[in-house]
Amino acid sequence: MKKEELILFPAIRNGAGPVLGQPIAAMRHDHVGHIEDARTILGLTQNLTLPENACRTWTSLYDGLGVLVRDLEEHLRLENEVLFPQFEATDRMQG
């Protein structure tokens, strides 16, 4: 997110046009890693299935992980499917 805030989003706001291709490609590459991390979390937790007799702390942890994974998935979907294509199309038209 730091790269988005420091590089990509300011470039978008400033109308960077053709130079957005590389930062967007880098973000898409990072997103693949984030998706793999989320899958690892889900795999290690058997899809966030609580152990039998889990305490409230364990339950809270899994609830928080569920929120994190869902929020991450939505964040990546919005960028990959809504935001980035707008600027990739502009980049192709100008390129």
C-alpha positions in Angstrom: 0.0 0.0 0.0 2.9 2.3 0.6 3.9 2.1 -3.1 0.3 2.8 -4.1 0.2 5.9 -1.9 3.6 7.2 -2.8 3.9 6.3 -6.5 0.8 5.1 -8.2 -2.0 7.2 -6.8 -0.1 10.5 -7.1 0.7 9.6 -10.7 -2.9 8.9 -11.4 -4.0 12.2 -9.8 -1.4 14.0 -11.9 -2.6 12.5 -15.2 0.6 10.6 -15.8 -0.9 8.7 -18.8 1.6 6.4 -20.5 4.0 6.1 -17.6 1.4 4.3 -15.5 1.9 1.0 -17.2 5.0 0.0 -15.2 3.6 1.0 -11.7 0.3 -0.8 -12.5 2.2 -3.9 -13.6 4.2 -3.8 -10.4 1.0 -3.5 -8.3 -0.6 -6.4 -10.2 2.5 -8.5 -9.4 2.3 -7.5 -5.7 -1.4 -8.5 -5.7 -0.5 -12.0 -6.8 1.7 -12.3 -3.7 -1.0 -10.9 -1.4 -3.5 -13.4 -2.8 -1.0 -16.2 -2.1 -0.5 -14.9 1.4 -4.3 -15.0 2.0 -4.5 -18.5 0.7 -1.7 -19.5 3.0 -3.6 -18.1 6.0 -6.8 -19.9 4.9 -4.8 -23.1 4.4 -3.1 -23.0 7.8 -6.4 -22.3 9.5 -8.4 -24.9 7.5 -10.5 -22.0 6.0 -10.7 -20.2 9.4 -12.3 -23.2 11.1 -12.0 -22.8 14.8 -10.5 -25.6 16.8 -12.9 -27.4 19.1 -13.4 -25.5 22.4 -11.6 -22.4 21.0 -11.4 -19.6 23.5 -12.7 -16.0 22.9 -9.2 -14.8 22.0 -8.8 -17.6 19.3 -12.3 -16.8 18.0 -11.5 -13.1 17.9 -8.2 -13.8 16.0 -10.1 -15.9 13.4 -12.8 -13.3 13.1 -10.2 -10.6 12.5 -8.4 -12.8 9.9 -11.7 -13.3 8.1 -12.2 -9.5 7.9 -8.6 -9.0 6.7 -8.9 -11.6 4.0 -12.3 -10.3 2.8 -11.1 -6.7 2.8 -7.9 -7.6 1.0 -9.9 -9.6 -1.7 -12.2 -6.6 -2.2 -9.4 -4.1 -2.3 -7.5 -6.2 -4.9 -10.7 -6.8 -7.0 -11.5 -3.0 -7.1 -8.0 -2.1 -8.2 -7.5 -5.0 -10.7 -11.0 -4.9 -12.2 -12.1 -1.3 -11.8 -9.2 1.1 -11.3 -6.3 -0.3 -13.3 -8.2 -1.1 -16.5 -9.2 2.5 -16.9 -5.5 3.6 -17.0 -4.2 0.6 -18.9 -6.7 1.4 -21.7 -5.5 5.0 -21.7 -1.9 3.7 -21.8 -2.7 1.5 -24.8 -4.4 4.3 -26.7 -1.5 6.7 -26.2 1.2 4.0 -26.8 
